[in-house]
Amino acid sequence: MQRLQAFKYELMPTGEQQMRRFAGSCRFVFNGAVRGGADSPWWWR
Protein backbone atom coordinates (compact mmCIF):
# COMPACT_ATOMS: atom_id res chain seq x y z
CA MET A 1 0.00 0.00 0.00
CA GLN A 2 1.30 3.44 -0.95
CA ARG A 3 1.01 6.38 1.44
CA LEU A 4 0.88 9.94 0.11
CA GLN A 5 1.85 12.81 2.36
CA ALA A 6 1.60 16.55 1.80
CA PHE A 7 2.94 19.54 3.70
CA LYS A 8 1.28 22.91 3.97
CA TYR A 9 3.26 26.08 4.68
CA GLU A 10 2.24 29.68 5.17
CA LEU A 11 4.85 32.31 4.36
CA MET A 12 4.69 35.46 6.45
CA PRO A 13 6.72 38.27 4.85
CA THR A 14 8.64 40.66 7.06
CA GLY A 15 8.10 44.42 6.96
CA GLU A 16 11.00 44.94 4.55
CA GLN A 17 9.69 42.27 2.17
CA GLN A 18 6.23 43.85 2.18
CA MET A 19 7.74 47.24 1.31
CA ARG A 20 9.75 45.70 -1.54
CA ARG A 21 6.59 44.10 -2.94
CA PHE A 22 4.70 47.39 -2.69
CA ALA A 23 7.54 49.28 -4.39
CA GLY A 24 7.67 46.69 -7.17
CA SER A 25 3.93 47.05 -7.78
CA CYS A 26 4.22 50.84 -7.90
CA ARG A 27 7.13 50.60 -10.33
CA PHE A 28 5.12 48.24 -12.57
CA VAL A 29 2.18 50.65 -12.74
CA PHE A 30 4.43 53.68 -13.27
CA ASN A 31 6.38 52.00 -16.09
CA GLY A 32 3.14 50.99 -17.79
CA ALA A 33 1.78 54.52 -17.56
CA VAL A 34 4.98 55.96 -19.03
CA ARG A 35 4.94 53.40 -21.85
CA GLY A 36 1.28 54.01 -22.74
CA GLY A 37 1.32 57.80 -22.62
CA ALA A 38 -1.25 60.12 -21.08
CA ASP A 39 -3.96 59.57 -23.71
CA SER A 40 -4.40 55.80 -23.52
CA PRO A 41 -3.81 53.73 -20.39
CA TRP A 42 -1.51 50.78 -21.10
CA TRP A 43 -3.95 48.20 -19.70
CA TRP A 44 -6.62 49.06 -22.34
CA ARG A 45 -4.50 47.84 -25.23
Secondary structure, DSSP 8 states (H G I E B T S, - for coil): --------------HHHHHHHHHHHHHHHHHHHHHHTTTS-GGG-
